[in-house]
Amino acid sequence: MNRLLILASVIIALLSSCAKKEFKLEFELPAKTHSNYQAVYYASDQRGGVTVETVAVVSGGKGELKCMAVNPCLVYLFASNQKYPIVIYAEKGDKIDVSDDSADPFTWNVGGNEINAKLSEWRKKNAKTLASADAAKINAAVDKYVVANPSSGVSALLLLTAYSRYEDNAGFRKLWRRLTGEARSPKWTQLVARADIPSGSAAEPALIKRLTLRTFDNGVDTIDTSKARASLFLFFNNGIDNRKAVFDSIRALAKAYPDSSRRIIVDACMDPDSLSWRSPLRSDSMSKTVRAWIPAGMADPALMKMGVRTSPTYIVVSPDGRQRYHGASQEDAIREFRSLMKKEPAKKKADKETSDKKQAGKQSEKKADKKQAAK
């Protein structure tokens, strides 16, 4: 009997401990809301961490999601038709209420702590701008908040999660230097795995040398940019404007450069729902390209390192892994891609120069032999 009591006590203690190391999202939305929202967050403790992908199921407007946590984290919540995630700040023990009389995530009231209250207020004021996915307008909205609240941690979070550095890198650097007090704390950059930013200057985007992706044809492909003269990546959500025109141009580019051993073309869907990714592919006939799916979207660790913050994002990479173009313009991306395709690979050029030197040396030797014979 005593052993049973001890065992019961241990189980109760463990359950109590687990309860303290979690936070909970509770949804209270319009009754007609039936949707799945992908949630991505980084769960960590003093030993390290792991990126967790899960789904919040909302039926009849109600739903609940429990997440494990020791350290504070950011939860990126995605709806299938939105280009920007909802960012929620969470600490262990938090009960975070998500409520509104609208199904539009940008107008939701997110509770649990003061940070979420302020983030919600900013999103509600800028709901139309966020829905437009216009990077310049979103940057302007972040700029306005940071200037008015330079010491707020929310200003740091908005800069790190909503501001497009590739739309205006100089503007980001200027605003980052304006931060003061609490906003300069390293804890904000640690939340988004960007500990390189507190120095006051924006980091160079990550090199892209090898990238493993889930793909339509093969299940998984590893992209090695060093093996191609040029690599073009398109990261997008299916709600992008002029989708047909976008993919018509990508298809034409693939046909113009049919040798897939010399170039890489990747289109990567960032929708959390695999059905919304696969369905359009049946009519988007494309040969010798990589059709990829990144369900975590912009919260994917690899995409965060690459600096993918908007949809669509085009990245053109040279064989050394450097991002030669990064932005929203398909025209500019294709122009850079074509420019790289015209360049002779460095190794081939060096081999040619070596061969030319050897040939020139042989010709010089022949001339010298002729002169010697003439004597």
C-alpha positions, 0 to 999 in steps of 0.5 A: 500500500505504501509503495502504491502511495509513493508511486501515486505521489511521484506521478502527481509530481511529474504531472504537476511539473509538466503542467508548469512547463507548458503554455496553452492557446484557447480559441474563442472565434465566431461559431462558423469558424472551422479551420486548422491553423499551423503553429510553429515554435522553438521549444528549448531549455538549458540543454538546447531546443527543437522546432515544433510543428503542430496544428490548432484545430478550431471547430465551431469557433472553439479550440485548444492547443497545448505546447511544451516550453521552458524558455520563452518562445514565439509561436508563428500561427498560420492560416491557409490564405494569409501571407504573414503569420500571426506572431504570439509571445509565450512563456511557460504557464501562460494561458493565451486567449485568442478571441474575436468576432471575426475569422480574420487573424489580423484582427484577433485579440491575443491575450496571456501577457502584455506583449501579446496585447500590444502586438494585437493592437498593432495588427488590428490597426494595420490589418489591411496593410498586413493582408495586402502583403505590401512589404513597403507599407508594412515597413512603414507601419513598423517604422511608425511604431518603433519611432513612437516606442523606441524602448519597447520590446514589442518594437524589437519583435516587430523589427525582427518578425515583420520588417522586410530588410530586403525591401529596405535594409538601410531603413532596418539598420536605422531603426535598429540603432534607434532602439533603447533600454529594454528593446536592446535586450538580447532576449528579443533576438534570441527568440528569433535565433538572430543573435547576430543583430545586436551589433547594430547592423543587419547580418548578411543573408545566409549562404545557400550551398545545400538545401534539403526540401520535400518535393512532389516527385521524389519525396525529398531532394537535396539541392546543391547550388555549387553544381549549377551556374545559377539557381533560382528559388521562388518561395510563395503562398498560393494566394500570390497575385497573378499566380498563373502569370508568375508560373508561366514565366518560370515555365518559359525560363525552364524551357529556355534553359532545358539543361537541368545539369547547368541550372536549378529552378525551384518553386517552394510552396509555403502553405501549411496544407499539403492539399493546397500545395499539391492541387495546383501542381496537376495543372502547372505542368513543369519539367526539369524543375523542383516542386517543393513544399515547406509547411512551416513557411517563413518560420522554417529555420532554413528560411529564417536564416535565408531571410525569407519574410514575404510571399513571393520571395525570389532568391538567385544563387551563384555557385559559391552559395551567395545570394545574388538577388533577393526580393519580390521582383520576378523580372529582376530575379530572372535578369540576374539568373540569365546574367549568371548563366552567361558567365563561364564557371570559374573552374572551367575558365581556369582550366581553359587558361591553363590549357591556353598557356600550355598550348602557347608554351608548345608553340613557343617551343616549336618556334625555338626548335625551328630557329635552332634547326635553321642555324 
